[in-house]
Amino acid sequence: MLVAQTEEGLISLAQRFSLEQLKLWKKEKQFYCPSCQSPVRLKVGTKKNPSFCSPEKHVRRSA
């Protein structure tokens, strides 16, 4: 997902932001899905393009 909602409004990753700016936002801002308002996570790395994703739910499976 390339768009997320914040308290200030929508952020689109289609616009170019610096890696430093994205890392700062990741620490300081809360992001939400614009459709359902569920929390989303900003993924920032050096190999892939930045994106927003749903937080992974850890499910423990018993053997």
C-alpha positions in Angstrom: 0.0 0.0 0.0 1.4 3.4 -0.9 -1.1 5.7 0.9 -1.8 6.1 4.6 -3.7 8.4 6.9 -2.0 10.4 9.7 -3.4 13.1 12.0 -2.2 15.7 9.5 -3.8 14.0 6.5 -2.9 11.6 3.8 0.7 10.6 2.9 1.4 9.2 -0.5 4.7 7.3 -1.0 4.3 8.0 -4.7 5.9 11.3 -3.9 9.6 11.1 -3.3 10.7 11.5 0.4 14.2 11.1 1.6 15.1 7.9 3.4 16.0 10.0 6.5 12.5 11.7 6.5 10.8 8.3 6.2 12.8 6.8 9.1 12.0 9.8 11.2 8.2 9.5 10.4 8.4 5.8 11.2 9.5 6.6 14.8 7.2 9.7 15.3 3.9 9.1 13.5 1.0 6.8 13.7 -0.3 5.6 10.3 -3.8 4.2 9.5 -5.4 2.6 6.5 -7.5 5.3 4.7 -10.3 2.8 4.0 -10.8 1.0 7.3 -8.8 3.2 9.7 -6.8 0.1 11.0 -3.2 0.8 12.1 -0.6 0.2 9.4 3.2 0.1 9.6 5.7 2.0 7.4 8.3 -0.3 6.0 11.5 1.5 5.1 14.7 -0.3 3.9 17.5 0.0 1.4 16.6 -2.8 -1.0 12.9 -2.3 -1.7 10.7 0.7 -2.2 9.0 2.1 1.0 5.4 0.9 1.6 2.7 0.7 4.3 1.5 -2.7 5.5 -0.8 -4.2 8.0 1.0 -5.2 11.2 1.6 -8.9 11.3 -0.3 -10.9 13.8 1.8 -13.5 15.4 -0.1 -16.8 15.7 1.3 -19.5 17.8 0.6 -22.9 16.3 0.7 -26.0 18.5 2.2 -29.1 17.1 
